Amino acid sequence: MLNSYTKKALPQLCRSRGFTLVEVMVVVIIITLMGAIVAPTVFNQLRKAEEKRVEADLRAVESAIKLYRLDNFAYPSEAQGLEALVTEPSTARAWRGPYLESMPKDPWEMDYQYRNPSLHGRDFDIYSFGVDGVEGGEGDGADLGTWELN
């Protein structure tokens, strides 16, 4: 029971069912090119965000260490470490902490490091090993520390 319109439209419907391989390949190539252009920008922004987070953490820990010094008349020793800001060390004179609720971790889930005396002409150093998790390094693997803060 096909009418004349249906008979004429049927062959055309059968021909327009889907995409050719060339059309699919063109779409895949366009998506790949867009990804290649956008991905470096996204990863660069991610790196900048991680550096900003480290900077904020370093400032918070640095402020807590200065409060510790006001109460105890000295910075925590390297042996006491940053844990002296969270739990009272046995050698503290007048500990009024905790100076931090908990010790933050860097964006790569590593502990921040503490050095007293500083190797950079300051009273102390607080730093992260960076993305590579190893002391030293260059570029993306460089250490990020209080000596770089303004």
Buried (B, 14 or more C-beta within 10 A) or exposed (E): EEEEEEEEEEEEEEEEEEEEEEEEEEEEEEEEEEEEEEEEEEEEEEEEEBBEBBBEBBEBBBEBBEBBBEBBEEBBEBEBBBEBBBEEBEEBEEBEBBBBEEBBEBBEEEBBBBBBEBEEEBEBBBBBBBBBEEEEBEEEEBBBBBBBEE
